[in-house]
Amino acid sequence: MQQFGFSQRKHWPWPATGVVLCAAAWLFFVELPAQRADNQAAQVKVRMLEAQLRAQTNVAAVHSQNLPAQLGGFDSLSLVTADLQSLATQNGLLMSDASFKPAGDNQPDARIGRVEVNARIKGAYLPLKKTLAALLATHGGLALDSLSLRRARASDIVMDIDLRFTYFYRKPS
């Protein structure tokens, strides 16, 4: 290198500039187009999800206007309790106690009534989760208000479970 009059000590910025320019060209021609393609795909997905959300909002608004017609009558409360008992037994849970009481009628909509359902169950978490998912999916007027889990020791699988539901029903006209 000495014959050309080039020494690394005096001319080190030139190779460094070359490396930086090569890296910039690589970023511009390789990475930037890939990022733009990813951004476009993400924008398409965002638009699709926004459209789905708007559609669900419109459907929910239509359904909420006709809510009393979608709810079952007071007679279907016995079906809810029978399903709770059968699903708990089927999933290996032991239901020890269940009670019902009418909730206060301070609802603005006089066509909808409420009943508070309390249940005590003994069992493991996964069967409880399966039971609650099936019960809530089956009965549209049922809402889980509270769930309390208690174990004697942290290592115990079996626990005492207190459930509180509110059952919404259509009042007779």
C-alpha positions in Angstrom: 0.0 0.0 0.0 2.9 2.3 0.5 3.7 2.4 -3.2 0.4 4.1 -4.0 0.8 6.7 -1.2 -2.1 5.3 0.8 -1.7 4.7 4.5 -4.4 3.5 6.8 -3.3 6.0 9.5 -4.0 9.0 7.3 -6.9 7.7 5.2 -9.0 5.6 7.6 -12.2 7.7 7.0 -12.4 6.4 3.4 -12.9 2.7 4.2 -15.2 3.6 7.1 -17.3 5.8 4.7 -17.4 2.9 2.2 -18.7 0.5 4.9 -21.3 3.0 6.0 -22.4 3.5 2.4 -22.7 -0.2 1.8 -24.7 -0.7 4.9 -27.0 2.2 3.9 -27.5 0.7 0.4 -28.3 -2.7 1.9 -30.8 -1.1 4.3 -32.4 0.9 1.4 -32.6 -1.9 -1.1 -33.2 -4.9 1.1 -34.6 -4.1 4.5 -36.8 -1.0 3.6 -38.9 -2.8 1.0 -39.5 -5.7 3.4 -40.6 -3.3 6.1 -42.9 -1.5 3.7 -44.5 -4.8 2.7 -45.0 -5.7 6.4 -46.5 -2.3 7.1 -48.9 -2.7 4.2 -50.0 -6.1 5.4 -50.5 -4.7 8.9 -52.6 -1.9 7.5 -54.8 -4.3 5.6 -55.2 -6.4 8.8 -56.1 -3.2 10.8 -58.7 -2.2 8.3 -60.2 -5.6 8.3 -60.4 -5.7 12.1 -61.8 -2.2 12.3 -64.5 -3.3 9.8 -65.3 -6.4 11.9 -65.5 -4.2 15.0 -67.9 -1.8 13.4 -70.1 -4.7 12.2 -70.2 -6.2 15.7 -71.0 -2.8 17.2 -73.9 -2.5 14.7 -75.2 -6.0 15.5 -74.9 -5.4 19.3 -76.9 -2.2 19.0 -79.7 -4.1 17.1 -79.6 -6.9 19.6 -79.7 -4.6 22.7 -82.9 -2.9 21.4 -84.7 -6.2 21.4 -83.2 -7.6 24.6 -86.3 -8.7 26.5 -87.4 -10.8 23.5 -84.1 -12.7 23.6 -84.3 -13.6 27.3 -86.1 -16.6 28.6 -89.0 -16.5 31.1 -88.8 -17.0 34.8 -89.6 -20.7 34.2 -86.2 -21.2 32.6 -84.5 -20.6 35.9 -85.1 -24.2 36.8 -83.4 -25.2 33.6 -80.4 -23.1 34.5 -80.1 -24.7 37.9 -80.5 -28.2 36.5 -77.8 -27.5 33.9 -75.5 -26.1 36.6 -76.0 -29.3 38.7 -75.5 -31.7 35.8 -72.5 -29.9 34.3 -70.8 -29.7 37.7 -71.4 -33.4 38.3 -70.4 -34.3 34.7 -67.1 -32.4 35.1 -66.2 -33.9 38.5 -67.3 -31.0 40.7 -69.3 -31.4 43.9 -72.1 -28.9 44.3 -72.9 -28.6 48.0 -75.3 -25.6 48.1 -77.4 -23.4 45.9 -79.7 -20.5 46.7 -81.8 -18.0 44.9 -83.2 -14.6 45.8 -84.9 -12.0 43.7 -82.7 -9.0 43.1 -83.9 -5.5 43.7 -86.1 -4.2 40.9 -84.4 -0.8 40.5 -83.9 -1.6 36.8 -84.9 1.1 34.4 -86.5 -1.5 32.1 -89.6 -2.9 33.8 -89.8 -5.8 31.2 -86.6 -7.4 32.6 -86.4 -9.1 36.0 -83.3 -10.4 37.9 -82.7 -13.3 40.2 -79.4 -13.7 42.2 -78.1 -17.3 42.1 -75.5 -18.3 44.7 -73.7 -21.7 44.6 -71.0 -23.5 46.5 -68.9 -26.0 44.7 -65.9 -28.1 45.6 -63.4 -29.1 42.9 -60.5 -28.2 40.7 -60.0 -25.1 38.5 -60.0 -26.6 35.0 -63.4 -28.5 35.5 -64.8 -25.3 37.0 -63.7 -23.3 33.9 -65.2 -25.9 31.6 -68.5 -25.9 33.5 -68.8 -22.1 33.6 -67.9 -21.8 29.9 -70.6 -24.3 28.9 -73.2 -22.8 31.3 -72.7 -19.2 30.2 -72.6 -20.2 26.5 -75.9 -22.1 26.9 -77.9 -19.5 28.8 -77.9 -16.0 27.4 -79.6 -14.3 30.4 -77.0 -15.6 32.9 -74.1 -13.3 34.0 -71.3 -14.3 36.4 -71.0 -11.6 39.0 -68.4 -13.1 41.3 -66.1 -16.1 41.7 -64.3 -16.8 44.9 -61.6 -19.6 45.2 -60.3 -20.8 48.5 -57.7 -23.5 49.2 -56.6 -24.9 52.5 -52.9 -25.0 51.3 -51.4 -23.5 48.2 -50.4 -27.0 46.9 -54.0 -28.3 47.1 -55.7 -29.0 43.8 -59.2 -29.2 45.2 -60.7 -25.9 46.4 -63.9 -24.4 47.8 -65.6 -22.2 45.2 -68.3 -19.6 45.7 -70.2 -18.5 42.6 -72.7 -15.7 42.3 -74.7 -15.3 39.1 -77.4 -12.9 38.1 -80.1 -14.4 35.9 -82.0 -11.9 33.8 -85.4 -13.0 32.6 -88.3 -11.6 30.7 -91.2 -10.6 32.8 -94.7 -11.6 31.7 -96.5 -8.8 29.9 
